[in-house]
Amino acid sequence: MKFMAHNPIIVEIFTIPQAACDANKANWQQAAQMVGRQLKARFGEAICTKHIEFLSKEWFQNEKAKKILEAGEINFPFVLVNGKVACADKKISIPKISKLINDLFNI
């Protein structure tokens, strides 16, 4: 079921930079793109997915993520949905992200 929203739901996927020795493996950018495709297929254009690497320009602009990490509440990778932690279990969980999105849509 796809949803329309006046203000898109922002899904931010925070990861560490890809190690040079892992060049032949799927990288975090590819994983974030896959998550974005799956969420858009389920929820439509109501979702805006962003991939943000640790220590990137976007990282330093995100006060919420910096505060959460500095507080020791989470580790990488983690996902925020409209600023709320959707998952921070050392892996990206589409079911957990979807549950929080469903909660935002009051489903």
N, C-alpha and C positions, 0 to 999 in steps of 0.2 A: 504494500500500500504506500503510495507516494503522498507527500504532504506539501502544502504551500505555506510559506511563512513570509510575512512582511520583512522581518529581520531574520537573516539566515542563522542557523545554529552553527557556531564555530567549533570545529573539532581540530584541536592542535595536538600534533604528535611530536613529542620531544625525544630526540635520540642523541647518541654520541656520534662523533665523526667516524666514518668507515676506516678501519685499519688498512694500511697498504697491503698487508699480507692476505687480506680477505678479498682481494680484487675479483676473484672468480666466483665468489658466492653472491647470492642475492643481497643487495644492500638495503639500508634503511629507507632510502628514497623510493626504491621499488616497492618495499613493504608498505610505505605510506600511500603510494599511488594505488596499490591494490585495495587497501582499506577504504580509501576515498571512493573508488569505483563501486565497491560493495555497498557502502553507505548510500551513495547516490542512487544505486539501483533500487534500494529499499525505500529511501525517504525522498528521493528526487532532489530538485534544486533548492530545497530548504536547508541543505547541508553545504557548508564551506569547509573543506579540509586543508590544513596547512601542516607542512613538515618543517620542524625547526631543529637545527642541530645545536648542541651545546657549544657555547662560546661564539656563536654566529652573531651577526648584527641583530637579527630578529630575536635571538635569545636575550640579549642585553636590553631590548625594548619591552620585554615581557616581565613586568614586576611580579605578577602573581606566581609565575613559574619559579623565578629566582627565590622568592620567599619560601615557597613550599620545599624546594630542594635544600635551601640553607637551614630550614627547620629540621631536616633529617627525616621528614615524613615519607619520602619516596626515593626511588632510585630510577635509573634509566633502563629501558624506555618507559615513558609515562604519557598518558593522554588526558588532556583537559577538554571538557565539553562545556562551552560557555563559562569557562573559568573554574568548573568543578572537576575534581579528579574522577575520571571514569575507570581508569585502571593504572596500576603502578606495581605490577607483579613480575617485573623483569621480562614481560612479554606483552604484546599488544593483543587485547581480547576484544574481538568484534562483538560477541554477545554482551559483554559488560558495557561497551560503548553504546550499543543499540538500546540496552535497558535504560541508560540515563537519557538518551534521546527520546525514547518512548515516554519516560517520566516528564520530560519537558513538554511533550505534546499532550500530556495527560491521558495517555492511552491505558 
